[in-house]
Amino acid sequence: MSIAVEPSASTIEISASQSIARWRDYLTLAKPRIAVMGLVTVALGFMLGSTAEWQAERLAHALFGIGLVAISCSVLNQWLERDSDRLMARTANRPLPAGRLAPNEVLVFGVLLGVVGFADLVLAVNVLTAILAFGTLLLYVAVYTPLKRQTSLCTAVGAIPGAMPPVLGWVAAGGQLDAGAFALFATLFVWQFPHFLAIAWLYRHQYASAGLRMLPQAEPRSKITGWMCVVYALALVPVSLLLKDAALAGDLFAVVALILGFGYVGFSVRFLLNESVRTARQLIWFSLVYLPTLLLVLTWDHLRLLS
């Protein structure tokens, strides 16, 4: 006769803590802060693309579907880069390189998220949004990620999916791929370069040791990264004004865009004159102030003109 042995309280506590740790690892794979920032730009794009009253249900499905596809991008990217992530201090403790999650389960998780997100967009939003979201995923995972080992031009390729969230929100609301969508895309596309160049400069030695050919290289020529930041920041000034030319906002937005734009140029020039950890971090900080401020003022000015 067998005697059932109930698990002890300590065993239950260990099991619960392991489950919590596992969920935390899956949450880490999702990169929630980046996902939330992306969804904010999706929502703003939706507001700008709406020609009638808001459709709250469609917006909710757009955020859900695009959010799942965005997380799928992150998960599949980390699945592909698990070996190189082991070689960099900033990524070595991620769930895959640290061995806390198995590659097969992460692959299934990433693919499942992408499929569910795509299906929701097709069924509850519109086909154009679904196609663009799926194309963004393919470009990020199947093109940009492998290119990181082949050429430093991967930065330009990666900036394309990085500029898509507000465009996805725009078309989810019923907007077309017109001048407004292009202006949104172009602004985010150009904005990314000083931001990511400064990050790549900070971690250039880690990228090089992992075999990733990012701009800049491990030992870039003096000032080359700073000059690139200045050139892209200068280009962003007229590019951001395309949003006014597309009749998405008025003079108030134009004034704020100019102030923010020349501020971005100023921080880029500081980095050029003194390429250091301090000036690189300051440039990254201002880039993270620039984008949400610009988009919020754009949306507010747009709604003001409509009222």
C-alpha positions as CSV (number, residue, x, y, z in Angstrom):
1,M,0.0,0.0,0.0
2,S,1.5,3.3,-1.1
3,I,1.3,6.4,1.0
4,A,0.8,9.8,-0.8
5,V,3.3,12.4,0.3
6,E,2.1,15.9,0.1
7,P,4.7,18.5,-1.1
8,S,6.3,20.5,1.6
9,A,5.7,24.2,1.9
10,S,9.4,24.8,0.9
11,T,8.9,22.7,-2.2
12,I,5.9,24.7,-3.2
13,E,7.7,28.0,-2.6
14,I,10.6,26.9,-4.8
15,S,8.2,25.8,-7.6
16,A,6.4,29.1,-7.4
17,S,9.6,31.1,-7.4
18,Q,10.8,29.2,-10.5
19,S,7.5,29.8,-12.3
20,I,7.8,33.6,-11.5
21,A,11.4,33.6,-12.7
22,R,10.3,31.9,-15.9
23,W,7.6,34.4,-16.6
24,R,10.1,37.2,-15.9
25,D,12.4,35.7,-18.6
26,Y,9.6,35.7,-21.1
27,L,8.8,39.3,-20.2
28,T,12.5,40.1,-20.7
29,L,12.3,38.6,-24.2
30,A,9.4,40.9,-25.0
31,K,11.4,44.1,-24.2
32,P,8.3,45.8,-22.7
33,R,9.7,49.3,-22.6
34,I,10.6,49.3,-26.3
35,A,7.2,47.6,-27.1
36,V,5.3,50.3,-25.1
37,M,7.2,53.1,-26.8
38,G,6.4,51.6,-30.2
39,L,2.7,51.2,-29.3
40,V,2.5,54.8,-28.2
41,T,3.7,55.8,-31.7
42,V,1.1,53.4,-33.2
43,A,-1.7,55.1,-31.2
44,L,-0.5,58.6,-32.3
45,G,-0.3,57.4,-35.9
46,F,-3.9,56.1,-35.5
47,M,-5.1,59.4,-34.3
48,L,-3.4,61.3,-37.1
49,G,-4.8,58.8,-39.7
50,S,-8.4,58.9,-38.4
51,T,-10.7,60.9,-40.7
52,A,-13.8,60.4,-38.6
53,E,-14.6,59.7,-35.0
54,W,-12.2,57.3,-33.3
55,Q,-13.0,53.6,-33.6
56,A,-11.9,52.4,-30.2
57,E,-12.4,48.7,-30.9
58,R,-10.3,49.0,-34.1
59,L,-7.6,50.9,-32.2
60,A,-7.6,48.2,-29.5
61,H,-7.1,45.4,-32.1
62,A,-4.4,47.5,-33.9
63,L,-2.5,47.8,-30.6
64,F,-3.0,44.2,-29.8
65,G,-2.0,42.8,-33.2
66,I,0.9,45.2,-33.9
67,G,2.1,44.7,-30.4
68,L,2.3,40.9,-30.8
69,V,4.1,41.3,-34.1
70,A,6.6,43.7,-32.5
71,I,7.2,41.3,-29.6
72,S,7.6,38.5,-32.1
73,C,10.3,40.6,-33.9
74,S,12.2,41.0,-30.6
75,V,11.9,37.3,-29.6
76,L,13.0,36.0,-33.0
77,N,15.8,38.5,-33.1
78,Q,17.1,37.3,-29.7
79,W,16.7,33.6,-30.9
80,L,18.9,34.3,-33.9
81,E,21.5,36.3,-32.0
82,R,21.7,34.0,-28.9
83,D,25.3,33.0,-29.7
84,S,26.6,36.5,-30.3
85,D,24.7,37.7,-27.3
86,R,26.8,35.4,-25.1
87,L,29.9,37.4,-26.2
88,M,28.7,40.8,-25.1
89,A,28.5,41.9,-21.5
90,R,25.3,44.0,-22.0
91,T,23.4,40.9,-23.4
92,A,25.1,37.9,-21.9
93,N,22.5,37.7,-19.1
94,R,19.5,37.6,-21.4
95,P,17.4,34.4,-21.0
96,L,18.7,32.6,-24.1
97,P,22.5,33.2,-23.8
98,A,22.3,32.6,-20.0
99,G,20.6,29.2,-20.7
100,R,17.4,30.0,-18.7
101,L,15.2,29.3,-21.6
102,A,15.6,26.7,-24.4
103,P,16.0,27.9,-28.0
104,N,13.2,25.7,-29.3
105,E,10.6,27.0,-26.9
106,V,11.6,30.6,-27.6
107,L,11.3,30.0,-31.4
108,V,7.8,28.5,-30.9
109,F,6.8,31.4,-28.7
110,G,8.1,34.0,-31.2
111,V,6.4,32.4,-34.2
112,L,3.1,31.9,-32.3
113,L,3.0,35.6,-31.3
114,G,3.6,36.7,-34.9
115,V,0.9,34.4,-36.3
116,V,-1.7,35.5,-33.8
117,G,-0.9,39.1,-34.3
118,F,-1.0,38.9,-38.1
119,A,-4.4,37.0,-37.9
120,D,-5.9,39.6,-35.5
121,L,-4.8,42.4,-37.9
122,V,-6.4,40.6,-40.9
123,L,-9.6,39.8,-39.2
124,A,-10.2,42.9,-37.0
125,V,-8.2,45.8,-38.6
126,N,-7.5,45.6,-42.3
127,V,-5.3,43.6,-44.7
128,L,-3.0,46.5,-45.5
129,T,-2.0,46.9,-41.9
130,A,-1.4,43.1,-41.6
131,I,0.8,43.0,-44.8
132,L,2.9,46.0,-43.7
133,A,3.3,44.5,-40.2
134,F,4.3,41.1,-41.6
135,G,6.7,42.8,-44.0
136,T,8.2,44.7,-41.1
137,L,8.8,41.5,-39.2
138,L,10.4,39.8,-42.2
139,L,12.7,42.8,-42.9
140,Y,13.8,43.0,-39.2
141,V,14.3,39.3,-38.6
142,A,15.2,37.8,-42.0
143,V,17.2,40.7,-43.4
144,Y,18.4,43.2,-40.8
145,T,19.5,40.6,-38.2
146,P,21.7,38.5,-40.5
147,L,23.1,41.6,-42.2
148,K,24.6,42.7,-38.8
149,R,27.3,40.1,-39.4
150,Q,27.9,41.1,-43.0
151,T,27.9,44.9,-43.4
152,S,27.6,48.1,-41.5
153,L,24.8,49.1,-43.9
154,C,22.6,47.0,-41.7
155,T,21.9,50.2,-39.7
156,A,20.1,51.8,-42.6
157,V,18.1,48.6,-43.2
158,G,17.2,48.3,-39.5
159,A,15.9,51.9,-39.5
160,I,13.1,50.9,-42.0
161,P,11.2,48.6,-39.6
162,G,12.1,51.1,-36.8
163,A,10.2,53.8,-38.6
164,M,7.1,51.7,-39.3
165,P,5.0,51.9,-36.0
166,P,3.3,55.3,-36.7
167,V,2.7,54.3,-40.3
168,L,1.0,51.1,-39.1
169,G,-1.2,53.1,-36.8
170,W,-2.0,55.4,-39.7
171,V,-3.1,52.7,-42.1
172,A,-4.9,50.8,-39.3
173,A,-7.2,53.9,-38.9
174,G,-7.9,53.8,-42.6
175,G,-5.2,56.2,-43.9
176,Q,-3.6,55.5,-47.2
177,L,0.1,55.4,-48.1
178,D,0.2,59.0,-49.0
179,A,2.2,62.1,-48.2
180,G,1.2,61.9,-44.5
181,A,2.3,58.4,-44.1
182,F,5.6,59.2,-45.9
183,A,6.2,62.2,-43.6
184,L,5.7,60.1,-40.5
185,F,8.0,57.4,-41.9
186,A,10.7,59.8,-43.0
187,T,10.8,61.6,-39.7
188,L,11.3,58.4,-37.6
189,F,13.7,57.0,-40.2
190,V,16.1,59.9,-40.0
191,W,15.6,60.4,-36.2
192,Q,17.0,57.0,-35.5
193,F,20.5,57.6,-36.9
194,P,22.1,59.9,-34.3
195,H,20.3,57.9,-31.6
196,F,21.6,54.5,-32.7
197,L,25.0,55.8,-33.8
198,A,25.6,57.1,-30.3
199,I,24.6,53.7,-28.8
200,A,26.8,51.8,-31.3
201,W,29.7,54.1,-30.4
202,L,29.2,53.4,-26.7
203,Y,29.2,49.6,-27.3
204,R,31.5,49.5,-30.3
205,H,34.0,47.1,-28.7
206,Q,31.4,44.7,-27.5
207,Y,29.8,44.6,-31.0
208,A,33.2,44.0,-32.6
209,S,34.0,41.2,-30.2
210,A,30.7,39.5,-31.1
211,G,31.4,39.8,-34.8
212,L,28.6,42.4,-35.5
213,R,29.5,44.9,-38.1
214,M,27.7,47.9,-36.7
215,L,28.4,51.6,-37.4
216,P,30.8,52.7,-36.0
217,Q,33.5,50.0,-36.1
218,A,35.5,49.1,-32.9
219,E,38.2,51.7,-33.7
220,P,36.4,54.3,-36.0
221,R,38.4,57.2,-37.4
222,S,38.3,60.2,-35.0
223,K,35.1,62.3,-35.4
224,I,33.6,60.1,-38.1
225,T,30.7,59.0,-35.9
226,G,30.2,62.6,-34.7
227,W,30.0,63.9,-38.2
228,M,27.5,61.3,-39.2
229,C,25.3,62.3,-36.2
230,V,25.5,65.9,-37.1
231,V,24.6,65.3,-40.8
232,Y,21.5,63.2,-39.9
233,A,20.4,65.6,-37.2
234,L,20.6,68.5,-39.7
235,A,18.7,66.4,-42.3
236,L,16.0,65.8,-39.7
237,V,15.1,69.5,-39.4
238,P,13.6,69.9,-42.9
239,V,12.3,66.3,-42.9
240,S,10.3,66.9,-39.8
241,L,8.7,69.9,-41.4
242,L,7.2,67.5,-44.1
243,L,4.6,66.8,-41.5
244,K,3.4,70.4,-41.7
245,D,3.6,70.3,-45.5
246,A,1.4,67.2,-45.4
247,A,-1.2,69.3,-43.6
248,L,-1.0,67.2,-40.5
249,A,-0.2,70.2,-38.3
250,G,0.2,74.0,-38.3
251,D,2.7,76.7,-37.4
252,L,2.8,75.7,-33.7
253,F,4.2,72.3,-34.6
254,A,6.6,73.8,-37.0
255,V,8.1,76.1,-34.3
256,V,8.4,73.2,-31.8
257,A,9.9,71.0,-34.6
258,L,12.6,73.6,-35.3
259,I,13.4,74.1,-31.6
260,L,13.7,70.4,-31.1
261,G,15.6,69.8,-34.3
262,F,18.2,72.4,-33.6
263,G,18.5,71.0,-30.1
264,Y,19.2,67.6,-31.6
265,V,21.8,69.2,-33.9
266,G,23.4,70.9,-30.8
267,F,23.8,67.7,-28.9
268,S,25.2,66.0,-32.0
269,V,27.7,68.8,-32.4
270,R,28.8,68.4,-28.7
271,F,29.4,64.7,-29.4
272,L,31.3,65.6,-32.5
273,L,33.6,68.0,-30.7
274,N,34.2,65.6,-27.8
275,E,33.4,62.0,-28.6
276,S,33.1,60.6,-25.1
277,V,30.8,58.4,-23.0
278,R,29.3,61.5,-21.4
279,T,28.4,63.3,-24.7
280,A,27.2,60.1,-26.3
281,R,24.8,59.5,-23.4
282,Q,23.6,63.1,-23.5
283,L,22.8,62.7,-27.2
284,I,20.9,59.5,-26.5
285,W,19.0,61.2,-23.7
286,F,18.0,64.1,-25.9
287,S,16.9,61.8,-28.7
288,L,14.5,60.1,-26.3
289,V,13.1,63.6,-25.3
290,Y,12.9,64.7,-28.9
291,L,10.7,62.0,-30.4
292,P,7.8,61.7,-27.9
293,T,7.7,65.5,-27.6
294,L,7.6,66.0,-31.3
295,L,4.9,63.4,-31.8
296,L,2.7,64.6,-28.9
297,V,2.9,68.2,-30.1
298,L,2.1,67.0,-33.7
299,T,-1.0,65.1,-32.5
300,W,-2.2,68.0,-30.3
301,D,-1.7,70.6,-33.0
302,H,-3.4,68.2,-35.5
303,L,-6.5,67.8,-33.2
304,R,-6.5,71.6,-32.6
305,L,-6.7,72.3,-36.3
306,L,-9.6,69.8,-36.7
307,S,-11.7,71.3,-33.9
